[in-house]
Amino acid sequence: MTPPGFEDLLAANAEYAADFHYGGFDGIAHAGVGVVTCMDSRIPPLELLGLKPGDAKVLRSAGGRVTEITLTGLVLGVNLLGIRRIMVIPHTRCAMAAMSEDELRAKVEKAAGKPAGYLPINVIPDQLEALRHDVAAVREHPLIGEEILVGGFMYDVDTGLLTQHV
């Protein structure tokens, strides 16, 4: 028996599975693309690049930052899963870039009703500088070869357009 609270999602999944076309995929990024982007629900990473399931490996983080976890995913993708091009894609109107660490932490504490001083939030005072830093971190990683293309882009959540910055 399913615990209450997920019925709508399970019903939607049943509809999805009734017309499921992706069984048997091998897990390789067939378009050779790796994407690091924000967890923001306004970003449909495959759609905005004209890709479909099976084409790319998509890694998400708050603010679209290259973190230790996303970097590990990229290393695995490059060495084992067919990634040949990597796109780092933060976005406009990101909450991680709109407030100070203290302001964002205060919002979390108010919503949670508990102290969150221990939580590393890592706001982004300058998105383009952070993007340059993240692209450099990917390019310089010893387990990501020089032949891998790495670019830094900004996604505009109001127009759907990508602009390359790095």
LOGUSE-260159 format. One record per residue: x, y, z of N, C-alpha, C in turn. Coordinates in pm, whole numbers, padded with zeros to 5 digits, always signed. Atoms other than C-alpha are relative to their C-alpha. Layout:
<rs>
XYZXYZXYZ ...
</rs>
This chain:
<rs>
+00084-00119+00000+00000+00000+00000+00088+00125+00000 -00075-00124+00012+00126+00345-00092-00040+00097+00110 +00035-00103-00099+00150+00602+00188-00068+00117-00068 +00072-00112+00062-00081+00900+00125+00092+00118-00033 -00072-00122+00035+00044+01215-00043+00066+00000-00136 -00068+00007+00130+00186+01091-00372-00091-00057-00109 +00092+00063+00094-00124+00957-00545-00003+00068-00137 +00006-00072+00127-00137+01229-00811+00124-00027-00086 -00124+00024+00073+00226+01173-00905+00009-00144-00048 -00001+00139+00042+00191+00797-00913-00099-00024-00114 +00097+00012+00110-00119+00830-01135+00061+00057-00129 -00066-00058+00118+00076+01058-01372+00109-00093-00050 -00103+00094+00041+00359+00807-01372-00058-00121-00071 +00065+00113+00066+00122+00527-01464-00035+00035-00144 +00030-00045+00136+00009+00729-01767+00128+00007-00084 -00129-00011+00068+00371+00800-01860+00051-00140-00037 -00051+00135+00023+00469+00433-01825-00081-00076-00104 +00085+00068+00098+00175+00323-02042+00048+00024-00143 -00050-00033+00133+00344+00492-02340+00153+00019+00004 -00143-00015-00024+00708+00448-02229+00081-00053-00117 -00079+00035+00118+00962+00442-02514+00150-00018+00029 -00142-00010-00026+01296+00454-02337+00061-00123+00067 -00055+00121-00060+01339+00102-02199+00118-00052-00080 -00115+00059+00067+01669-00065-02276+00111+00098-00035 -00107-00096+00027+01873+00256-02303+00127-00046+00072 -00127+00044-00055+02241+00203-02230+00063+00097+00100 -00054-00095-00097+02303+00511-02012+00109+00091-00055 -00100-00086+00064+02547+00672-02258-00069+00129-00043 +00051-00129+00048+02500+01041-02341+00019+00003-00151 -00014+00021+00144+02432+00984-02712+00027+00127-00080 -00039-00124+00066+02464+01351-02807+00134+00050+00054 -00130-00035-00056+02785+01362-02600-00001+00124+00086 +00014-00126-00073+02654+01645-02383-00017-00024+00150 +00018-00007-00145+02690+01709-02011-00045+00140+00034 +00055-00131-00038+02491+01992-01853+00000+00012+00152 +00015-00037-00140+02529+02152-01512-00090+00122+00001 +00091-00114-00007+02235+02378-01436-00065+00005+00138 +00066-00023-00129+02024+02505-01149-00116-00096+00020 +00115+00083-00036+01755+02309-00969-00132+00071-00028 +00119-00080+00026+01508+02583-01068-00094-00072-00097 +00099+00074+00082+01189+02429-01210-00037+00071-00130 +00025-00069+00127+01175+02692-01486+00096-00044-00110 -00102+00040+00097+01468+02523-01660-00026-00144-00046 +00013+00135+00057+01390+02227-01891+00126-00032-00082 -00131+00009+00066+01751+02131-01977+00000-00071-00135 -00001+00070+00128+01684+01880-02254-00074+00081-00106 +00082-00075+00097+01411+02085-02422+00072+00124-00051 -00060-00127+00043+01605+02412-02426+00119-00021-00091 -00112+00031+00089+01890+02238-02610-00042-00086-00119 +00047+00082+00110+01672+02044-02852+00039-00146+00014 -00042+00137-00026+01770+01715-02688-00117-00083+00052 +00103+00091-00051+01572+01411-02576+00065-00095+00100 -00058+00095-00095+01616+01146-02305+00100-00092-00071 -00106+00082+00057+01934+00950-02367+00109+00081-00068 -00098-00083+00069+02117+01243-02528+00106+00060+00091 -00089-00078-00086+02276+01410-02225-00006-00048+00144 -00002+00017-00144+02374+01380-01864-00025+00137+00060 +00039-00128-00060+02210+01655-01657+00025-00007+00150 -00032-00010-00142+02343+01754-01317-00052+00135+00050 +00059-00124-00051+02162+02011-01104+00054+00032+00139 -00040-00049-00131+02269+02222-00810-00063+00137+00021 +00053-00133-00030+02144+02534-00635+00090+00104-00067 -00075-00103+00070+02250+02824-00857+00072-00048-00124 -00069+00053+00117+02379+02594-01130+00150-00002+00016 -00144-00001-00028+02719+02584-00962+00063-00136-00021 -00078+00122+00007+02986+02326-01030+00048-00027+00143 -00034+00039-00137+03012+02156-00691+00084-00128-00005 -00075+00126-00005+03213+01857-00576-00082-00115-00060 +00087+00107+00050+02916+01632-00655-00020+00012-00152 +00021-00012+00144+02848+01776-01001+00131-00025-00076 -00129+00025+00064+03220+01766-01084+00028-00150-00008 -00014+00146+00003+03229+01397-00990-00087-00059-00111 +00088+00047+00107+02931+01339-01219+00058+00028-00138 -00062-00033+00130+03112+01517-01504+00119-00090-00030 -00114+00090+00019+03426+01309-01453-00050-00138-00043 +00057+00129+00037+03217+00991-01466-00057+00006-00142 +00060-00015+00132+03029+01121-01770+00103+00005-00112 -00106-00012+00101+03347+01210-01960+00071-00133-00021 -00082+00120+00010+03530+00890-01882-00077-00129-00025 +00076+00124+00012+03249+00635-01886-00129+00009-00080 +00136-00012+00053+02932+00778-02040-00013+00087-00124 +00006-00063+00132+03022+00955-02363-00005+00151-00006 +00002-00146+00005+03032+01322-02263+00124+00052-00072 -00108-00064+00075+03244+01524-02511-00009+00152+00007 +00023-00145-00014+03092+01871-02452-00072+00023+00134 +00060-00032-00130+03004+02028-02116-00048+00144-00003 +00060-00134-00010+02772+02324-02068-00034+00028+00146 +00036-00047-00134+02753+02510-01736-00101+00112-00023 +00110-00092+00034+02421+02697-01736-00073+00050+00126 +00083-00067-00099+02311+02925-01450-00110+00078-00072 +00114-00067+00063+02007+03146-01513-00029+00136+00061 +00042-00132-00048+01861+03492-01478-00102-00017+00113 +00096-00005-00111+01650+03584-01176+00013-00118+00096 -00028+00111-00092+01815+03317-00959+00000+00050+00144 +00006-00038-00142+01739+03333-00587+00138-00003+00065 -00134+00011-00057+02098+03231-00513+00085+00123-00030 -00073-00120+00036+02216+03553-00678-00073+00127+00041 +00082-00117-00029+01942+03782-00552+00009+00048+00145 -00005-00035-00142+02014+03783-00178+00138-00028+00056 -00125+00031-00071+02301+03782+00066-00018-00134+00071 +00002+00127-00075+02393+03467+00256-00090+00015+00124 +00081-00022-00121+02236+03615+00572-00149+00010-00032 +00142-00014+00039+01912+03710+00393-00061-00135-00037 +00052+00128+00043+01870+03369+00234-00009-00097+00118 +00003+00086-00118+01958+03187+00556-00117+00039+00092 +00112-00046-00083+01704+03402+00746-00133-00051-00057 +00122+00053+00063+01435+03297+00495-00016-00150+00028 +00004+00145-00029+01526+02930+00543-00038-00022+00146 +00029+00016-00142+01521+02967+00921-00146+00032+00030 +00140-00037-00022+01183+03141+00912-00092-00110-00053 +00084+00105+00058+01034+02873+00683+00009-00130+00080 -00021+00124-00073+01184+02585+00883-00037+00011+00147 +00025-00020-00143+01125+02739+01223+00114-00051+00086 -00118+00051-00071+01476+02626+01321+00123+00075-00048 -00124-00064+00042+01827+02770+01316+00065-00075-00116 -00067+00061+00115+02023+02709+00994+00139+00057-00018 -00132-00061+00008+02352+02878+01076+00108-00094-00049 -00099+00100+00042+02541+02556+01004-00008-00033-00149 +00025+00039+00139+02399+02525+00651+00080+00087-00097 -00070-00080+00099+02639+02632+00375-00095+00028-00117 +00094-00035+00106+02416+02821+00131+00073+00045-00127 -00085-00037+00114+02687+02969-00093-00072+00083-00106 +00063-00091+00095+02505+03260-00252+00102+00044-00105 -00084-00036+00115+02641+03401-00578-00006+00151-00021 +00004-00146+00015+02726+03773-00557+00018+00047-00144 -00026-00037+00139+02849+03784-00920-00012-00126-00085 +00024+00122+00075+02701+03519-01149+00102-00023-00111 -00096+00019+00110+02939+03582-01440+00138-00037+00052 -00128+00038-00060+03245+03564-01217-00007-00145+00048 +00017+00139-00044+03110+03241-01063+00001-00095-00120 +00002+00082+00121+03048+03106-01414+00142-00019-00054 -00138+00011+00046+03406+03182-01519+00079-00096+00090 -00068+00086-00097+03532+03011-01203-00040-00146-00020 +00048+00138+00016+03316+02703-01258+00049-00063-00129 -00050+00052+00128+03413+02664-01623+00149-00033+00013 -00144+00025-00020+03781+02692-01525+00021-00126+00084 -00013+00119-00085+03733+02429-01253-00022-00128-00080 +00025+00117+00085+03591+02187-01510+00116-00020-00096 -00108+00010+00099+03855+02263-01773+00131-00048+00062 -00128+00031-00066+04139+02226-01522+00000-00132+00075 +00004+00125-00075+04022+01902-01363+00089-00104-00069 -00094+00094+00062+04292+01637-01419-00066-00122-00064 +00067+00116+00058+04035+01370-01508-00097+00037-00112 +00078-00046+00117+03863+01580-01775+00102+00048-00102 -00105-00027+00099+04077+01587-02087-00015+00132-00072 -00003-00126+00074+04175+01891-02290-00087-00004-00125 +00082+00012+00120+03976+01755-02585-00149+00021+00027 +00140-00022-00037+03649+01805-02395-00031+00149-00011 +00042-00141+00011+03473+02130-02493-00080+00038+00124 +00070-00048-00120+03356+02330-02192-00040+00145-00025 +00047-00136+00018+03142+02642-02215-00090+00044+00115 +00085-00059-00103+02964+02875-01976-00106+00087-00065 +00115-00065+00062+02619+03004-02067-00094+00055+00107 +00105-00051-00088+02339+03206-01909-00133-00027-00068 +00134+00026+00051+01978+03092-01954-00093+00109+00050 +00095-00104-00036+01718+03367-01959-00137-00064+00022 +00127+00067-00033+01408+03236-01778-00122+00074-00057 +00113-00075+00056+01193+03506-01941-00010-00010-00152 +00002+00011+00147+01292+03449-02306+00030-00141-00049 -00040+00134+00040+01425+03092-02310+00131-00006-00075 -00124-00006+00077+01746+03206-02479+00124-00026+00086 -00131+00020-00061+02099+03095-02395+00097+00102-00059 -00107-00087+00046+02392+03336-02417+00130-00057+00052 -00129+00052-00043+02748+03207-02412+00086+00114+00055 -00085-00099-00065+02977+03399-02174+00143-00047+00013 -00134+00056-00017+03275+03166-02141+00017-00111-00102 
</rs>
